[in-house]
Amino acid sequence: MIPKELYPELPVVHVTAIDRKDIVSAGFYDCPVYVTSMRGGTYVFLAKLKMESDEFDARLWILAGVAMIMAPE
């Protein structure tokens, strides 16, 4: 990641489906995914992104406004 880069491209992501009863929230960030950068009514779903460690605080990502955008701009 390049410092101060506003729109870095996300590399290919491996997606795995799991049962709701097996969901673990420690060490994951619930990243909102939007269709466009307007972020209005284009909210689609939450992607659980694994953080570097279980002790890492997800509030830092929330305060930074981190989100994924599906439309290339």
Summary of the structure (lengths in Angstrom):
residues: 73
radius of gyration: 13.2
end to end distance: 18.0
largest distance: 38.0
contacts: 111
relative contact order: 0.25
helix: 12%
strand: 23%
